[in-house]
Amino acid sequence: MDLELSPEDQKFRQEVREFLSTHLTDTLRVGQLRTTAMYPDPDVSGPWQHLLNQRGWLVPLWPVEWGGTGWTAFQRFIFETECALAGAPLVHPMGVRLVGPVLLKFGTDAQKREHLPRILSGQDYWCQGFSEPNAGSDLAALQLRADRDGEDYVLNGSKIWTTHAHFANRMFALVRTSNAGRRQDGISFLLIDMSLPGVGVRPIHTIGGDHDVNEVHFDNVRVPVSQRVGEENAGWEYAKYLLEFERGAGIFSPRLRSQLKRVASVLPSTGSGDGLLHKAFGDLNADLDAFEWLEARSMASLAPGSSPGPVASVLKLRASRLKQAIGALGQRALGRSGLRWHSESPFSDATQPQNMSLVPEYCNSRAFTIFGGAAEIQLGLIAKSYA
Ligand SMILES: Cc1cc2nc3c(=O)[nH]c(=O)nc-3n(C[C@H](O)[C@H](O)[C@H](O)COP(=O)(O)OP(=O)(O)OC[C@H]3O[C@@H](n4cnc5c(N)ncnc54)[C@H](O)[C@@H]3O)c2cc1C
């Protein structure tokens, strides 16, 4: 997408470029390039997050008084685009983009003072405890019990698919505090210290070859009532607010654009006879152009402190399908050599995009139409909200 930049935005873009050329090291770039799962591990995202925080650029969506940048939506788009083009690591979203906005809107002053500075400094690394073995798409079926005992809740049960729980020292979780009435009306939103006695984390290895997700078990874990966000049994409201950020507050198109560029580098030259590949590439380019406009437009209406609304589902669905389609085109273009795994790469410099194996990324991208609410669930939400 070619955009006319105002002189002010050109100056801003220049500032971002200078920051990137000074601070983005090759180690960080290669760390991101080698990340085939959703998010880089904390040894890659952590140092980058620290640099952004020092510069005051870590939490564009937060109000300025809590560390927000005060950028316009378009400046945020410029920032994300430049970061993607330069190959900067993705920031781990659980603290800055998910629980942060929930605390800002629904947390007490004491909770904000306790948790927000530690998200910014990176002292706390958060994970999301929503899904359970029998509660994924049907999240309201969740059963992790939190029984009140004096000034504590006592937790028993388990969570599953918890991304980076093995790194996290904090979890925000949905727990069942009542079985009366509608299922949604018995859920509370808790902040949990992962080092508490009775918390156990077990790895799940995925087809992409990564250890990204986990099971988390709770055996009589005592969580202070002061770590509940908002009202008891009103957690469903806060979760819906958070999910809008999970689905619609990221900026996906610049990263999809760089992925498409990497695929372009492995396409056979035009005139080599495989016109279908070039047609598919053209179609994807056009789809991505349309997605960029949609994303830019919806972002323009996302002021700090507001949530994305139902368009979040459209963005999540389109971004995840594009991600998979681009990966699939890369595989087709590489043909048999596309079946190579990283470790078997015969290339001397596996950090060069054209030399990278696309298989782990392709396998991992299956997850994009599942996490954050499966594609079918997004379609249902879209149908409801636009009916
Ligand atoms: C890589 C990865 C990371 C994840 N990270 C986290 C995390 O950090 N924290 C967390 O809490 N969760 C996480 N999840 C879990 C994720 O949110 C769930 O997997 C997702 O909500 C789907 O739930 P499920 O796996 O139980 O599948 P199910 O709900 O059993 O769905 C199975 C299939 O049935 C379809 N289906 C279900 N209901 C309907 C319906 N009503 N109409 C039409 N089709 C339907 C689904 O679309 C899907 O195709 C992660 C998942 C993955 C894959």
The ligand as a Gaussian input file, in Angstrom:
#p B3LYP/6-31G(d) Opt

LIG

0 1
 C       -0.931000     -22.518000      19.077000
 C       -2.063000     -22.260000      20.025000
 C       -1.883000     -21.374000      21.067000
 C       -2.909000     -21.158000      21.993000
 N       -2.674000     -20.329000      23.055000
 C       -3.632000     -20.195000      24.011000
 C       -3.367000     -19.453000      25.202000
 O       -2.282000     -18.875000      25.387000
 N       -4.346000     -19.376000      26.142000
 C       -5.565000     -19.972000      25.986000
 O       -6.411000     -19.830000      26.862000
 N       -5.848000     -20.703000      24.871000
 C       -4.910000     -20.841000      23.890000
 N       -5.169000     -21.593000      22.772000
 C       -6.436000     -22.319000      22.694000
 C       -7.394000     -21.819000      21.648000
 O       -8.003000     -20.630000      22.051000
 C       -8.409000     -22.961000      21.400000
 O       -7.696000     -24.019000      20.798000
 C       -9.538000     -22.527000      20.511000
 O      -10.395000     -21.637000      21.188000
 C      -10.358000     -23.740000      19.980000
 O      -10.763000     -24.535000      21.052000
 P      -10.521000     -26.110000      21.045000
 O       -9.082000     -26.362000      20.742000
 O      -11.070000     -26.655000      22.318000
 O      -11.324000     -26.666000      19.800000
 P      -12.891000     -26.924000      19.757000
 O      -13.609000     -25.818000      20.405000
 O      -13.158000     -28.308000      20.234000
 O      -13.146000     -26.831000      18.217000
 C      -12.827000     -27.913000      17.304000
 C      -13.370000     -27.551000      15.934000
 O      -14.798000     -27.420000      15.996000
 C      -15.208000     -26.148000      15.487000
 N      -16.331000     -25.626000      16.235000
 C      -16.449000     -25.579000      17.592000
 N      -17.614000     -24.982000      17.928000
 C      -18.227000     -24.616000      16.770000
 C      -19.445000     -23.948000      16.460000
 N      -20.259000     -23.516000      17.416000
 N      -19.747000     -23.751000      15.164000
 C      -18.920000     -24.179000      14.174000
 N      -17.749000     -24.821000      14.403000
 C      -17.405000     -25.041000      15.687000
 C      -14.002000     -25.252000      15.685000
 O      -14.005000     -24.155000      14.816000
 C      -12.848000     -26.201000      15.413000
 O      -12.613000     -26.277000      14.040000
 C       -4.162000     -21.814000      21.820000
 C       -4.351000     -22.684000      20.748000
 C       -3.322000     -22.904000      19.857000
 C       -3.550000     -23.864000      18.722000

